[in-house]
Amino acid sequence: MRRLTAALLAGLASTALLLAGCTNGGAPNPGGDDPERAATELAAGLTKKDLKPVEFVAATSENVDAAFQTLVRGMGPVAPQVSVDSVDRSGSAATASLDVSWTFPGVPDKWTYTTTAQLQNDGGRWKTAWQASIMEPQLNGSNRLSQRRVAADRGKVLGQDGEALVKSRSVVRIGIDKTAFDKDTDETGAVGEAAQKSATALAKLVGINPKAYGKLVAGAGDQAFVEAITFRADDDDRPSNKAVYAIKGALPIQGEAMLAPTRDFARPILGTVGDATKEIVDDSDGAIVAGDQVGLSGLQKRYDASLRGTPGVEVRLLPLKSPSASPSASPTASPSPTPSASPSATPVVVFEVQPVAGKDLQLTLNRYLQELAEKTLADTKPASAIVAIRPSTGAIVAAANGSGNADQNLATIGQAAPGSTFKVVSSLALLRAGMKPSSMLKCPETITVDGRRFKNYSDYPSGSLGTITFQTALAQSCNTAFIGARTKLDDGDLAKAAASLGVGVDYDTGFPSFFGKVPKDSSGTGGAAAMIGQGTVLASPMTMAGVVASVAGGRTIIPTLVEGQTAKSTAAPLTASEAKALQTMMRAVVTEGSGRTLASLPGPKAIAKTGTAEYGSSEPLKTHAWMIAAQGDLAVAVFVNTGQSGSKTAGPLLKKFLAGAQ
């Protein structure tokens, strides 16, 4: 940057005085120029933060602009809006009144004030007599403007009873400080050998890709701190500070971050918080800037505007490093130049807006039950999920995703055929069609519908074949009995029964949720498959947890996760008598059927239903494993994407969870 020297400033001031004495007393300008034009030109230059197009008295535009940039560099990319309020002319001099307004991204209040600029008629051309106070009244030649964004405290995510699930926790950010390498680069600008060696060593120490991290370090500026990884301060896997310091340029930096109790705690649902990406900044309409902490996924993203709060800003006058660089020593319209003041040692706050903290997000999750569900799934390699609901309130108290999900939220938005757990829905439809738990049904080994042969699962008990009760058909999960009973239903009956149990109708619950899909057409092979939860029937673990919660609660329940976001069922309600009949039949699943694994559980009597659903196209077909159950005030669905069967794969997991929940 070109700086105005003391000699140059003195020369400019003398020229300004000479011009002041030689002007023609306000006579009309030959070219028709006027001070309003000069004032408008100045306002436009200040707005663009570019004074090179502006004409000045006894100074080049380039020199004044260089000095001006020193004044406003600390304001970053923020630019003022400057407009001319009025121009008062007196002979060959004029005073322009300027309205200045600064808008800061995401900050609701603007910084507004009025300044004045002195204009002079210089040989028939009106020009600005520059002084620093034109930009801000308190700029006096010894100081400059600087602003800093003040982040708001992010709202916490609360669980049941107000316990903070996501809050500010101590972290350690480990990375390479490029200042440790004295411009250790080659002629191409690539990172030098020492920095590359350090990047590789640090990457291996913290377990990340050395090549990828080395590229980040190479592309960073000479003054950059290039983060490799962030650890929780109490993470047992975090390398010691001694091991980090042993690598040249490597630093562990203490900090804070919004985190859940553990890395995996409800992660696919809660989401994460981190630095705003360029896309987020671009899409924010100016509310977010680079460096802001925002929700990147899950509920943190959905409720980011509320959780993030409102940032504040502080604008200060800071001392210039060198008074000689001050632009205010340029000529003024007064008879003598204003001397530069000595640099102020104390910054002065000229504008301030306090941040407004974000609002907490209240969820229904219970920390103990969520952790229990995640521990229950810890050794399950296929994708899996557990969802637990309180039938008394409809509150989701656990929504766990297994490690095989690759951070995908199968718990509330997964889509899979529910298999025989859907027979609870089919049972409600048949009850409404006039059947009773004691009604008799035929359960043959196979049944053929429109040329397609359906059969029971491979280890179906032969003693439950033939003519059996409706209750036994559900308890033993006889596919052929349910398919044969489909003729008792009209089109739409199955879908209506599903809706009464919270399946197949979309609701806005305030969190990502899939309530399932049920065909209205009950004819043909599609209708037959639907009776046993296959074909085009789809559900999420949350959907099926809602089914058993509705049965246990005796009413239609639409699950709730976010407090204040409760959806109301639009379906025909599940009646108390219907629920009682289903409870009786589902109890038989535990006492005499495929859910006997729960019979030994202490505490209230459990009701349940197992489910196995074939999927895929290659033989042998793979199978989803399901089990749903309710005990006391807890309704649970367990899903394993690929398993042997509902009773053998999902059943032990469900039993372990219910036992731990007592």
KOLGUGU-329887 format. One line per 4 residues: number of its first residue (from 0); their letters; for each residue x, y, z of C-alpha. Coordinates in Angstrom, 3 decimals. Example, Ala and Ser with C-alpha at 12.3 -4.5 7.8 and 13.67 -1.06 7.14 Angstrom:
<drentis>
0	as	12.300/-4.500/7.800 | 13.670/-1.060/7.140
</drentis>
This chain:
<drentis>
0	mrrl	0.000/0.000/0.000 | 1.259/3.539/-0.786 | 1.328/5.715/2.352 | 1.161/9.515/2.633
4	taal	4.442/10.826/3.991 | 4.602/13.785/6.375 | 6.241/15.912/3.657 | 3.554/15.025/1.152
8	lagl	0.815/15.758/3.660 | 2.344/19.122/4.459 | 2.558/19.915/0.772 | -1.047/18.938/0.253
12	asta	-2.122/21.121/3.136 | -0.247/24.152/1.733 | -1.821/23.598/-1.649 | -5.228/23.364/-0.023
16	llla	-4.689/26.738/1.692 | -3.538/28.288/-1.547 | -6.603/26.943/-3.331 | -8.817/28.253/-0.604
20	gctn	-7.411/31.722/-1.183 | -7.519/31.633/-4.967 | -11.059/30.492/-5.674 | -13.436/32.894/-7.358
24	ggap	-15.920/33.460/-4.537 | -18.600/31.172/-5.788 | -18.913/32.471/-9.312 | -20.710/30.082/-11.669
28	npgg	-18.482/27.310/-12.991 | -17.792/27.332/-16.693 | -18.540/23.664/-16.975 | -21.676/23.858/-14.918
32	ddpe	-20.183/21.693/-12.158 | -21.789/21.810/-8.718 | -20.975/20.530/-5.186 | -23.919/18.127/-5.270
36	raat	-22.160/16.152/-7.984 | -18.971/15.953/-5.885 | -20.932/14.914/-2.781 | -22.743/12.162/-4.694
40	elaa	-19.425/10.961/-6.122 | -17.951/10.807/-2.609 | -20.954/8.937/-1.203 | -20.711/6.367/-3.991
44	gltk	-16.987/5.865/-3.358 | -17.508/5.393/0.390 | -20.305/2.880/-0.276 | -18.076/0.879/-2.583
48	kdlk	-15.093/1.337/-0.228 | -13.193/2.557/-3.254 | -12.176/6.238/-3.397 | -10.058/6.015/-6.518
52	pvef	-12.865/7.426/-8.728 | -13.330/10.386/-6.337 | -11.603/13.736/-6.925 | -9.786/15.372/-4.005
56	vaat	-8.272/18.747/-3.300 | -4.454/18.724/-3.576 | -4.212/14.935/-3.365 | -4.300/12.074/-5.803
60	senv	-7.237/9.710/-5.539 | -4.854/6.777/-5.270 | -3.056/8.215/-2.244 | -6.277/9.085/-0.432
64	daaf	-7.765/5.673/-1.202 | -4.645/3.950/0.153 | -4.968/5.888/3.389 | -8.755/5.293/3.486
68	qtlv	-8.263/1.548/3.221 | -6.215/1.689/6.420 | -9.224/3.172/8.171 | -11.746/0.517/7.093
72	rgmg	-9.705/-2.643/6.646 | -10.771/-3.798/10.097 | -14.414/-3.737/9.018 | -13.772/-6.765/6.825
76	pvap	-16.149/-7.338/3.912 | -18.882/-5.206/5.478 | -19.464/-1.985/3.531 | -21.488/1.102/4.475
80	qvsv	-24.430/2.550/2.636 | -23.745/6.255/2.253 | -26.159/8.798/0.848 | -26.167/12.603/0.571
84	dsvd	-28.599/14.259/2.953 | -27.886/17.868/2.056 | -25.275/20.204/0.585 | -24.830/23.761/1.865
88	rsgs	-22.796/26.041/-0.384 | -21.047/29.232/0.640 | -19.076/30.781/-2.170 | -16.254/28.517/-3.243
92	aata	-16.767/26.148/-0.310 | -19.558/23.757/0.552 | -20.468/21.358/3.332 | -22.077/18.017/2.508
96	sldv	-24.064/16.145/5.125 | -23.809/12.359/4.630 | -26.032/9.652/6.092 | -24.065/6.480/6.843
100	swtf	-25.567/3.080/7.591 | -23.736/-0.164/8.286 | -25.539/-3.528/8.141 | -23.885/-6.520/9.770
104	pgvp	-24.814/-10.076/8.659 | -27.459/-11.561/10.908 | -27.464/-8.590/13.295 | -30.899/-6.941/13.467
108	dkwt	-29.755/-3.417/14.388 | -27.986/-1.134/11.929 | -25.248/1.322/12.855 | -26.324/4.717/11.551
112	yttt	-24.853/8.164/11.929 | -24.260/11.420/10.048 | -20.944/12.873/8.969 | -19.890/15.979/7.087
116	aqlq	-17.473/16.508/4.245 | -15.883/19.778/3.145 | -15.964/20.486/-0.594 | -14.022/23.130/-2.518
120	ndgg	-14.244/24.661/-5.948 | -10.880/23.864/-7.479 | -10.535/25.805/-10.747 | -14.180/25.264/-11.642
124	rwkt	-14.267/21.631/-10.442 | -15.802/20.731/-7.097 | -13.651/18.302/-5.093 | -13.534/16.788/-1.619
128	awqa	-11.091/18.016/1.001 | -10.368/14.694/2.624 | -10.263/14.108/6.356 | -10.714/10.873/8.307
132	sime	-13.839/12.077/10.118 | -15.730/11.930/6.814 | -15.870/8.159/7.372 | -16.804/8.353/11.065
136	pqln	-16.916/11.475/13.259 | -14.521/10.077/15.892 | -11.781/9.147/13.448 | -9.064/11.697/14.197
140	gsnr	-5.881/10.641/12.504 | -4.651/8.317/15.229 | -7.215/5.561/15.006 | -9.054/3.234/12.686
144	lsqr	-12.303/1.251/12.574 | -12.493/-2.416/13.483 | -15.468/-4.711/13.960 | -15.818/-8.148/15.428
148	rvaa	-18.763/-10.477/15.282 | -19.961/-11.712/18.676 | -21.422/-15.202/18.436 | -24.529/-15.995/20.418
152	drgk	-24.536/-18.907/22.839 | -26.110/-21.787/20.975 | -29.195/-23.322/22.504 | -28.868/-26.721/24.135
156	vlgq	-30.770/-29.816/23.109 | -32.618/-31.079/26.165 | -33.951/-34.527/26.871 | -36.573/-35.860/29.228
160	dgea	-36.784/-33.909/32.498 | -34.735/-31.085/30.992 | -31.402/-32.921/31.016 | -28.941/-31.354/28.578
164	lvks	-28.192/-33.893/25.876 | -26.245/-31.533/23.621 | -24.337/-28.740/25.305 | -20.976/-26.984/25.194
168	rsvv	-18.263/-29.482/26.063 | -14.477/-29.242/26.188 | -12.609/-30.340/23.093 | -9.044/-30.361/21.829
172	rigi	-8.404/-29.382/18.220 | -5.164/-30.858/16.902 | -3.473/-29.525/13.808 | -0.422/-27.986/12.160
176	dkta	0.563/-24.363/12.779 | 2.110/-23.203/9.496 | 3.900/-20.315/11.194 | 6.325/-22.882/12.621
180	fdkd	7.825/-23.263/9.153 | 9.741/-20.248/7.881 | 8.256/-20.062/4.416 | 9.380/-23.636/3.937
184	tdet	8.216/-23.832/0.339 | 9.845/-24.552/-2.964 | 9.747/-22.367/-6.050 | 6.350/-23.753/-7.084
188	gavg	4.752/-22.701/-3.831 | 4.182/-26.309/-2.727 | 4.481/-27.114/0.941 | 8.037/-27.677/1.986
192	eaaq	9.574/-30.934/3.018 | 9.515/-30.199/6.770 | 5.851/-29.189/6.812 | 4.915/-32.198/4.678
196	ksat	6.792/-34.482/7.025 | 4.959/-33.013/10.023 | 1.563/-33.318/8.312 | 2.186/-36.982/7.530
200	alak	3.368/-37.730/11.057 | 0.390/-35.983/12.660 | -2.098/-37.707/10.365 | -0.700/-41.095/11.359
204	lvgi	-0.785/-40.133/15.029 | -4.462/-39.186/15.009 | -5.577/-41.823/12.513 | -6.584/-39.804/9.446
208	npka	-5.566/-39.985/5.788 | -1.990/-38.612/5.521 | -2.264/-37.795/1.824 | -5.527/-35.874/2.191
212	ygkl	-4.310/-33.978/5.251 | -0.995/-33.175/3.604 | -2.930/-31.610/0.728 | -4.866/-29.421/3.173
216	vaga	-1.671/-28.261/4.843 | -0.066/-27.565/1.467 | -2.987/-25.413/0.345 | -3.234/-23.358/3.532
220	gdqa	-1.657/-19.948/3.968 | 1.655/-19.367/5.728 | -0.137/-18.114/8.853 | -2.818/-20.818/8.976
224	fvea	-3.606/-23.360/11.649 | -4.736/-26.433/9.720 | -6.947/-28.599/11.880 | -6.505/-32.340/11.513
228	itfr	-9.095/-33.607/13.973 | -11.097/-32.601/17.038 | -11.213/-34.813/20.114 | -13.336/-34.552/23.194
232	addd	-11.071/-33.446/26.002 | -11.821/-36.638/27.957 | -11.519/-38.982/24.970 | -9.299/-41.932/25.860
236	drps	-8.212/-42.154/22.216 | -6.845/-38.609/22.182 | -3.034/-38.617/21.834 | -1.135/-36.974/24.646
240	nkav	-0.039/-33.364/24.307 | 3.540/-34.612/24.579 | 3.082/-36.817/21.521 | 1.577/-33.912/19.569
244	yaik	4.292/-31.427/20.557 | 6.925/-33.936/19.488 | 5.931/-33.214/15.877 | 7.238/-29.910/14.577
248	galp	4.457/-27.383/14.133 | 1.777/-29.617/15.675 | -0.430/-28.048/18.327 | -3.270/-29.179/20.601
252	iqge	-5.684/-26.252/21.110 | -8.275/-26.279/23.884 | -11.781/-25.227/22.886 | -15.512/-25.758/23.258
256	amla	-18.032/-27.443/20.977 | -21.713/-28.350/21.107 | -21.689/-32.094/21.631 | -23.857/-34.955/22.852
260	ptrd	-22.687/-37.160/25.764 | -20.883/-39.485/23.355 | -19.988/-39.324/19.697 | -22.673/-41.831/18.707
264	farp	-25.449/-40.689/21.022 | -28.515/-40.322/18.762 | -26.137/-38.864/16.187 | -28.192/-39.504/13.017
268	ilgt	-31.204/-37.847/14.644 | -29.609/-35.022/16.619 | -27.151/-34.182/13.858 | -23.941/-32.204/14.203
272	vgda	-22.770/-28.622/14.610 | -19.784/-27.174/12.769 | -18.400/-24.361/10.641 | -20.799/-23.008/8.043
276	tkei	-20.005/-24.268/4.567 | -19.867/-21.950/1.578 | -23.208/-23.318/0.421 | -24.822/-22.538/3.783
280	vdds	-23.374/-19.027/3.758 | -24.561/-18.433/0.182 | -28.071/-19.702/0.967 | -28.467/-17.734/4.199
284	dgai	-29.406/-14.429/2.564 | -26.680/-12.697/4.550 | -27.597/-14.069/7.972 | -24.571/-16.381/8.226
288	vagd	-20.913/-15.669/7.553 | -17.861/-17.872/7.216 | -16.744/-19.077/10.625 | -20.247/-19.194/12.143
292	qvgl	-21.213/-22.397/13.935 | -24.367/-23.886/12.428 | -26.319/-27.111/12.401 | -25.028/-29.314/9.606
296	sglq	-27.460/-32.235/9.834 | -30.381/-33.729/11.725 | -32.381/-31.703/14.221 | -29.432/-29.339/14.652
300	kryd	-29.928/-28.317/11.030 | -33.726/-28.296/11.057 | -33.892/-26.031/14.123 | -30.681/-24.133/13.444
304	aslr	-32.261/-20.681/13.213 | -33.748/-21.067/16.691 | -30.777/-22.836/18.258 | -28.222/-20.481/16.703
308	gtpg	-29.679/-17.342/18.206 | -28.805/-13.875/16.965 | -25.191/-12.708/16.707 | -24.006/-9.388/18.057
312	vevr	-21.352/-6.999/16.845 | -18.837/-4.610/18.357 | -17.280/-1.772/16.404 | -14.233/-0.174/17.973
316	llpl	-11.743/2.570/17.293 | -8.277/1.067/17.488 | -4.952/2.907/17.365 | -3.106/3.056/14.096
320	ksps	0.243/1.350/14.133 | 1.843/4.405/12.619 | 0.339/7.893/12.842 | 2.140/8.851/9.662
324	asps	-0.115/6.408/7.820 | -3.194/8.323/8.868 | -5.210/9.845/6.041 | -6.619/12.560/8.282
328	aspt	-3.423/14.587/7.897 | -4.677/15.394/4.409 | -5.876/18.951/3.877 | -9.090/20.100/5.463
332	asps	-11.307/23.034/4.656 | -10.137/24.852/7.772 | -7.429/27.580/7.624 | -4.849/25.211/9.073
336	ptps	-4.462/21.426/8.963 | -5.774/19.336/11.855 | -2.739/17.790/13.566 | -2.611/14.053/14.050
340	asps	-3.454/12.989/17.547 | -1.233/10.543/19.356 | -2.415/6.943/19.136 | -4.935/6.017/21.807
344	atpv	-3.847/3.071/23.913 | -7.416/2.141/24.828 | -9.876/0.951/22.176 | -13.147/2.892/22.122
348	vvfe	-16.426/1.111/21.417 | -18.509/3.247/19.057 | -21.275/0.754/18.286 | -22.377/-2.430/19.978
352	vqpv	-25.216/-4.924/19.694 | -25.373/-7.701/22.257 | -25.967/-11.237/20.940 | -29.195/-13.014/21.804
356	agkd	-28.696/-16.603/22.932 | -30.367/-19.372/20.974 | -33.392/-21.183/22.325 | -33.075/-24.651/23.789
360	lqlt	-34.712/-27.504/21.887 | -36.717/-29.794/24.160 | -36.922/-33.439/23.122 | -38.581/-36.441/24.729
364	lnry	-35.477/-38.677/24.581 | -34.452/-40.328/27.833 | -30.680/-40.419/28.110 | -30.531/-43.726/29.969
368	lqel	-32.896/-45.515/27.590 | -31.177/-44.048/24.527 | -27.791/-45.246/25.737 | -29.287/-48.613/26.674
372	aekt	-30.716/-49.006/23.171 | -27.388/-48.103/21.578 | -25.513/-50.549/23.820 | -28.073/-53.237/22.976
376	ladt	-27.260/-52.811/19.272 | -23.506/-52.381/19.757 | -22.556/-55.879/18.581 | -25.101/-56.058/15.743
380	kpas	-23.213/-55.819/12.478 | -26.089/-55.387/9.982 | -28.009/-52.118/9.897 | -30.379/-52.014/12.852
384	aiva	-32.550/-49.792/15.006 | -34.504/-49.679/18.244 | -37.329/-47.238/18.936 | -39.080/-47.014/22.304
388	irps	-42.273/-45.043/22.998 | -44.280/-44.294/26.128 | -47.849/-45.461/25.376 | -49.151/-43.077/28.051
392	tgai	-47.866/-40.002/26.215 | -46.691/-41.089/22.772 | -43.228/-39.735/23.616 | -40.249/-41.331/21.872
396	vaaa	-37.792/-42.028/24.685 | -35.203/-43.877/22.580 | -34.423/-43.864/18.863 | -31.188/-45.748/18.379
400	ngsg	-29.374/-46.571/15.168 | -26.858/-49.400/15.053 | -23.247/-48.987/13.977 | -24.025/-50.760/10.703
404	nadq	-26.244/-47.868/9.597 | -23.304/-45.689/8.485 | -24.844/-42.709/10.329 | -28.156/-43.134/8.505
408	nlat	-31.324/-42.582/10.527 | -33.174/-45.854/10.020 | -34.897/-45.516/13.393 | -37.445/-42.895/12.313
412	igqa	-37.179/-42.730/8.506 | -36.046/-46.212/7.477 | -38.256/-47.988/4.961 | -38.577/-51.750/4.982
416	apgs	-41.283/-54.389/4.705 | -42.464/-55.013/8.298 | -43.308/-58.662/7.716 | -45.509/-60.364/10.247
420	tfkv	-45.411/-57.489/12.744 | -47.908/-55.949/10.303 | -50.337/-58.767/11.151 | -51.341/-56.591/14.122
424	vssl	-52.736/-54.165/11.540 | -54.342/-57.004/9.565 | -55.848/-58.293/12.812 | -57.490/-54.937/13.503
428	allr	-58.971/-54.915/9.982 | -60.356/-58.416/10.502 | -61.760/-57.523/13.937 | -63.579/-54.622/12.296
432	agmk	-64.868/-57.038/9.669 | -66.632/-58.992/12.423 | -64.068/-61.541/13.542 | -63.259/-62.285/17.183
436	pssm	-60.067/-63.720/18.722 | -61.935/-67.018/19.045 | -63.076/-67.084/15.404 | -61.792/-70.062/13.401
440	lkcp	-59.478/-69.807/10.416 | -57.866/-72.345/8.118 | -54.069/-72.524/8.232 | -52.866/-74.788/5.384
444	etit	-49.211/-75.377/4.614 | -49.524/-73.291/1.438 | -52.039/-71.097/-0.328 | -52.056/-69.978/-3.971
448	vdgr	-53.328/-66.594/-5.109 | -53.458/-65.781/-8.840 | -50.796/-68.366/-9.532 | -48.439/-67.260/-6.740
452	rfkn	-47.777/-69.768/-3.993 | -47.484/-68.478/-0.419 | -46.262/-70.571/2.489 | -45.498/-70.300/6.192
456	ysdy	-42.008/-69.731/7.542 | -39.700/-72.740/7.525 | -40.017/-73.769/11.194 | -43.743/-73.092/11.560
460	psgs	-45.135/-75.543/14.171 | -46.991/-78.358/12.420 | -49.341/-78.658/15.383 | -50.811/-75.262/14.535
464	lgti	-51.770/-76.173/10.978 | -55.345/-76.911/9.975 | -58.286/-75.129/11.547 | -57.111/-72.815/14.331
468	tfqt	-58.406/-69.780/16.190 | -57.780/-66.285/14.964 | -55.763/-65.713/18.151 | -53.578/-68.748/17.453
472	alaq	-53.069/-67.607/13.872 | -51.554/-64.385/15.197 | -49.652/-66.079/18.025 | -48.035/-68.621/15.700
476	scnt	-47.918/-66.136/12.781 | -49.700/-68.279/10.206 | -49.219/-66.576/6.839 | -51.724/-68.732/4.996
480	afig	-54.494/-68.054/7.528 | -54.156/-64.286/7.181 | -53.931/-64.460/3.395 | -57.008/-66.660/3.267
484	artk	-58.933/-64.221/5.472 | -58.304/-61.320/3.095 | -61.601/-62.036/1.343 | -63.400/-60.744/4.439
488	lddg	-62.045/-57.259/3.697 | -63.110/-54.685/1.161 | -60.687/-52.442/-0.694 | -59.356/-49.810/1.662
492	dlak	-60.161/-51.704/4.885 | -56.537/-52.665/5.495 | -55.314/-49.122/4.847 | -57.979/-47.707/7.190
496	aaas	-56.986/-50.112/9.960 | -53.344/-49.182/9.417 | -54.174/-45.482/9.727 | -55.925/-46.165/13.053
500	lgvg	-52.618/-47.553/14.309 | -50.636/-44.625/12.915 | -49.452/-46.301/9.714 | -49.659/-45.022/6.151
504	vdyd	-50.652/-41.395/6.809 | -48.047/-38.622/6.774 | -47.875/-36.267/9.739 | -45.746/-33.206/10.434
508	tgfp	-44.109/-34.190/13.688 | -41.275/-31.688/13.715 | -38.624/-34.344/13.126 | -37.708/-36.631/10.199
512	sffg	-40.297/-39.410/10.217 | -41.700/-42.064/7.904 | -45.134/-43.389/8.827 | -45.256/-46.165/6.296
516	kvpk	-47.035/-47.103/3.113 | -50.067/-49.383/2.780 | -51.891/-50.255/-0.500 | -55.623/-49.595/-0.685
520	dssg	-56.223/-52.386/-3.220 | -56.645/-55.722/-1.411 | -57.065/-57.825/-4.561 | -54.647/-60.253/-6.185
524	tgga	-51.203/-61.183/-5.044 | -50.491/-57.622/-3.895 | -53.388/-57.738/-1.468 | -52.331/-61.190/-0.282
528	aami	-48.766/-60.055/0.366 | -49.986/-56.938/2.160 | -51.873/-59.075/4.730 | -48.523/-60.411/5.949
532	gqgt	-46.598/-57.129/5.716 | -44.885/-57.728/2.392 | -45.426/-56.606/-1.193 | -45.615/-52.823/-1.248
536	vlas	-46.156/-52.416/2.497 | -43.364/-50.358/4.084 | -42.715/-49.112/7.599 | -40.014/-47.601/9.762
540	pmtm	-39.071/-48.899/13.223 | -40.791/-45.808/14.627 | -43.939/-46.722/12.698 | -44.088/-50.196/14.223
544	agvv	-43.231/-48.908/17.700 | -46.230/-46.619/17.264 | -48.406/-49.621/16.345 | -47.650/-51.511/19.537
548	asva	-47.822/-48.292/21.570 | -51.329/-47.681/20.215 | -52.424/-51.194/21.158 | -50.902/-50.933/24.644
552	ggrt	-52.253/-47.407/25.165 | -55.733/-48.220/23.939 | -55.879/-45.346/21.484 | -54.286/-44.148/18.244
556	iipt	-50.840/-42.784/19.037 | -48.765/-40.572/16.743 | -45.210/-40.606/18.141 | -43.750/-37.359/19.497
560	lveg	-40.072/-36.430/19.731 | -39.990/-32.613/19.764 | -41.919/-30.949/22.561 | -44.641/-28.697/21.204
564	qtak	-44.749/-30.611/17.894 | -47.561/-33.094/18.499 | -49.517/-34.352/15.498 | -53.156/-35.309/15.827
568	staa	-54.409/-38.449/14.140 | -56.733/-37.903/11.189 | -57.840/-41.545/11.056 | -60.777/-43.326/12.641
572	plta	-59.642/-43.813/16.239 | -58.646/-47.143/17.694 | -61.355/-48.002/20.213 | -60.810/-49.394/23.703
576	seak	-62.571/-52.668/22.811 | -60.450/-53.109/19.689 | -57.296/-52.442/21.681 | -58.342/-54.942/24.363
580	alqt	-58.874/-57.673/21.780 | -55.490/-56.968/20.200 | -53.833/-56.989/23.625 | -55.289/-60.420/24.328
584	mmra	-54.114/-61.788/20.993 | -50.629/-60.240/21.324 | -50.304/-61.639/24.827 | -50.808/-65.087/23.303
588	vvte	-47.763/-64.395/21.095 | -45.707/-64.335/24.313 | -47.408/-67.180/26.166 | -47.757/-69.682/23.331
592	gsgr	-46.345/-68.298/20.140 | -43.255/-66.882/18.434 | -42.575/-64.337/21.190 | -42.054/-66.796/24.039
596	tlas	-38.590/-65.378/24.627 | -40.294/-62.549/26.556 | -42.317/-64.842/28.819 | -39.596/-64.936/31.471
600	lpgp	-39.280/-61.156/31.790 | -40.050/-59.941/35.302 | -42.511/-57.114/35.767 | -45.762/-56.353/33.925
604	kaia	-47.055/-58.818/31.349 | -45.625/-58.233/27.902 | -47.451/-58.291/24.587 | -45.546/-58.799/21.350
608	ktgt	-45.382/-59.756/17.692 | -42.463/-61.063/15.677 | -41.863/-60.452/11.996 | -39.662/-61.715/9.183
612	aeyg	-39.792/-60.156/5.723 | -38.048/-61.378/2.615 | -36.227/-58.880/0.431 | -33.819/-58.751/-2.462
616	ssep	-33.833/-60.457/-5.856 | -31.176/-63.166/-5.629 | -31.878/-66.602/-4.204 | -31.932/-67.387/-1.389
620	lkth	-33.747/-64.188/-0.456 | -32.452/-62.231/2.505 | -34.745/-61.460/5.412 | -35.477/-58.449/7.621
624	awmi	-35.885/-59.386/11.274 | -38.477/-57.528/13.375 | -40.034/-57.714/16.788 | -42.404/-55.333/18.524
628	aaqg	-43.498/-55.502/22.144 | -44.936/-53.517/25.017 | -44.393/-53.956/28.737 | -45.785/-51.525/31.258
632	dlav	-45.414/-48.008/29.886 | -42.856/-48.910/27.254 | -43.529/-49.934/23.645 | -40.548/-51.054/21.583
636	avfv	-39.703/-51.979/18.009 | -36.473/-53.742/17.072 | -35.331/-53.968/13.455 | -32.324/-55.782/12.005
640	ntgq	-31.930/-55.344/8.275 | -30.583/-58.841/7.667 | -31.242/-61.597/10.177 | -32.362/-65.183/10.582
644	sgsk	-35.871/-64.379/11.830 | -37.768/-62.009/14.068 | -37.817/-64.386/17.021 | -34.185/-65.502/16.715
648	tagp	-32.500/-62.235/15.701 | -34.635/-59.331/16.910 | -36.175/-61.174/19.872 | -33.025/-61.452/22.035
652	llkk	-32.228/-57.781/21.427 | -35.709/-56.696/22.458 | -35.578/-58.856/25.580 | -32.209/-57.399/26.549
656	flag	-33.525/-53.865/26.140 | -36.710/-54.446/28.131 | -34.761/-56.182/30.905 | -32.370/-53.252/31.141
660	aq	-35.195/-50.723/31.104 | -36.752/-52.078/34.303
</drentis>
